[in-house]
């Protein structure tokens, strides 16, 4: 079975179980927390993919990192994946779970990249405008990129609008190079 099918099946299984137990919101929040933590720790994937690291050590890693921070259902699911030798699919399973959750709740994932954090008023204004345009709930995340000179990059699911100063300067440079040569 290919990786995609495995990830989708496990994501669907935990989605249905969380929904049945009335914990869908909680598990969604837990899995976002886990996925963000894993994104910050690239070594984690190496440990999970390593055949040298024992299952018990991998389970202890999940326990030590997330016990008391996420619901038991979420934690037990992560440990179940290790037990079934599916730990290398964790990130894909969590991503598929989040996609299913957003689809069920008519929610758009929006990432706004700026040079500085958005203030609350601007954040609320952006959320409201996106809600109006897409007629959907908004799951907005503000990513700060200190390398940006100014402007904004807006990503709504698979669409991206780059209004950063850096990109505009690059476009001007390319335009000038084309006209000179």
C-alpha positions as CSV (number, residue, x, y, z in Angstrom):
1,X,0.0,0.0,0.0
2,X,1.4,3.4,-0.9
3,X,2.1,6.1,1.6
4,X,-0.8,8.3,0.6
5,X,-3.4,5.6,1.1
6,X,-2.0,4.7,4.5
7,X,-2.0,8.3,5.6
8,X,-5.6,8.9,4.4
9,X,-6.9,5.7,6.0
10,X,-5.4,6.4,9.4
11,X,-6.5,10.0,9.3
12,X,-10.0,9.0,8.4
13,X,-10.0,6.4,11.3
14,X,-9.0,8.9,13.9
15,X,-11.3,11.6,12.4
16,X,-14.3,9.3,12.7
17,X,-13.3,8.2,16.2
18,X,-12.8,11.7,17.5
19,X,-16.1,12.8,15.9
20,X,-17.9,9.8,17.5
21,X,-16.4,10.7,21.0
22,X,-17.3,14.4,20.6
23,X,-13.6,15.3,20.6
24,X,-13.1,16.5,17.1
25,X,-12.2,20.1,18.0
26,X,-9.8,19.0,20.7
27,X,-8.1,16.5,18.5
28,X,-7.8,19.0,15.7
29,X,-6.1,21.5,18.1
30,X,-3.9,18.8,19.5
31,X,-2.7,17.6,16.1
32,X,-2.0,21.2,15.0
33,X,0.2,21.6,18.1
34,X,1.9,18.3,17.4
35,X,2.5,19.1,13.7
36,X,3.9,22.5,14.5
37,X,6.2,21.0,17.2
38,X,7.4,18.4,14.7
39,X,8.1,21.0,12.0
40,X,10.4,22.7,14.5
41,X,12.3,19.4,15.2
42,X,13.7,17.9,12.0
43,X,15.5,15.3,14.0
44,X,12.2,13.9,15.1
45,X,11.5,12.4,11.6
46,X,15.0,10.8,11.7
47,X,14.3,9.2,15.0
48,X,10.9,7.9,13.9
49,X,12.3,6.5,10.6
50,X,15.2,4.8,12.3
51,X,15.0,1.1,12.7
52,X,17.6,1.2,15.3
53,X,15.5,3.2,17.8
54,X,13.2,0.8,19.8
55,X,9.4,1.2,19.7
56,X,9.4,1.8,23.5
57,X,11.8,4.7,23.1
58,X,9.7,6.2,20.3
59,X,6.6,5.8,22.5
60,X,8.5,7.4,25.4
61,X,9.4,10.3,23.1
62,X,5.8,11.0,22.4
63,X,4.9,10.6,26.1
64,X,7.7,12.9,27.3
65,X,6.9,15.5,24.7
66,X,3.1,15.6,24.7
67,X,1.7,14.0,27.8
68,X,-0.4,16.5,29.7
69,X,-0.4,18.8,26.7
70,X,-2.8,16.9,24.5
71,X,-5.8,14.8,25.0
72,X,-5.4,11.1,25.8
73,X,-7.1,10.1,22.6
74,X,-4.6,12.1,20.5
75,X,-1.6,10.8,22.5
76,X,-2.8,7.2,22.4
77,X,-3.3,7.5,18.6
78,X,0.3,8.7,18.2
79,X,1.5,5.8,20.3
80,X,-0.7,3.4,18.3
81,X,1.0,4.5,15.1
82,X,4.4,3.6,16.6
83,X,3.0,0.2,17.7
84,X,1.8,-0.5,14.2
85,X,5.1,0.7,12.6
86,X,3.3,3.7,11.0
87,X,5.3,6.4,12.8
88,X,7.0,7.6,9.7
89,X,3.6,8.6,8.4
90,X,2.7,10.8,11.4
91,X,3.1,14.2,9.6
92,X,1.1,13.1,6.6
93,X,-1.6,11.6,8.7
94,X,-1.9,14.8,10.8
95,X,-2.1,16.9,7.6
96,X,-4.8,14.6,6.2
97,X,-6.7,14.9,9.4
98,X,-6.5,18.7,9.3
99,X,-7.7,18.7,5.7
100,X,-10.7,16.6,6.6
101,X,-11.5,18.8,9.6
102,X,-11.4,22.0,7.5
103,X,-13.5,20.4,4.7
104,X,-16.2,19.3,7.2
105,X,-16.2,22.7,8.9
106,X,-16.0,24.8,5.7
107,X,-12.8,26.3,6.9
108,X,-10.0,27.9,4.8
109,X,-6.4,27.7,6.0
110,X,-4.8,31.1,5.6
111,X,-1.2,31.9,6.2
112,X,-0.2,35.6,6.2
113,X,3.5,36.2,6.0
114,X,4.7,39.6,7.2
115,X,7.8,41.3,8.4
116,X,6.2,42.0,11.8
117,X,3.4,40.4,13.6
118,X,-0.1,41.5,12.7
119,X,-1.9,43.5,15.3
120,X,-5.3,42.3,16.5
121,X,-7.4,44.8,14.5
122,X,-5.7,44.1,11.2
123,X,-5.8,40.4,11.8
124,X,-9.6,40.6,12.5
125,X,-10.1,42.8,9.4
126,X,-8.2,40.3,7.2
127,X,-10.2,37.4,8.6
128,X,-13.5,39.1,8.0
129,X,-12.6,40.0,4.4
130,X,-11.6,36.5,3.6
131,X,-14.8,35.2,5.2
132,X,-16.8,37.5,3.0
133,X,-15.0,36.5,-0.2
134,X,-14.9,32.7,0.4
135,X,-18.1,32.4,2.5
136,X,-16.1,30.1,4.8
137,X,-14.6,30.1,8.3
138,X,-11.0,31.1,8.5
139,X,-8.1,29.4,10.2
140,X,-5.6,32.3,10.1
141,X,-1.9,31.9,11.0
142,X,0.5,34.9,10.9
143,X,4.0,33.8,10.0
144,X,6.7,36.4,10.6
145,X,9.7,36.5,8.2
146,X,12.2,39.0,9.4
147,X,14.0,38.8,6.0
148,X,11.0,40.6,4.4
149,X,11.5,44.3,3.7
150,X,7.8,45.0,3.8
151,X,4.5,44.0,2.2
152,X,2.7,40.8,2.7
153,X,2.4,37.2,1.3
154,X,-1.1,35.7,1.5
155,X,-1.6,32.0,1.1
156,X,-5.1,30.6,1.1
157,X,-4.9,26.9,0.9
158,X,-3.1,26.3,-2.5
159,X,-3.4,29.9,-3.8
160,X,-0.7,32.4,-3.1
161,X,-0.6,36.2,-3.6
162,X,2.8,37.7,-3.1
163,X,2.7,41.4,-2.5
164,X,6.1,41.6,-0.7
165,X,8.5,44.4,-1.4
166,X,11.2,41.9,-2.1
167,X,9.2,40.3,-4.9
168,X,8.3,43.6,-6.4
169,X,11.9,44.7,-6.4
170,X,12.9,41.4,-8.1
171,X,10.3,42.0,-10.8
172,X,11.5,45.5,-11.4
173,X,15.1,44.2,-11.7
174,X,14.1,41.5,-14.2
175,X,12.0,44.0,-16.2
176,X,15.0,46.4,-16.4
177,X,17.3,43.6,-17.4
178,X,15.0,42.6,-20.2
179,X,14.7,46.2,-21.5
180,X,18.5,46.7,-21.4
181,X,19.3,43.6,-23.3
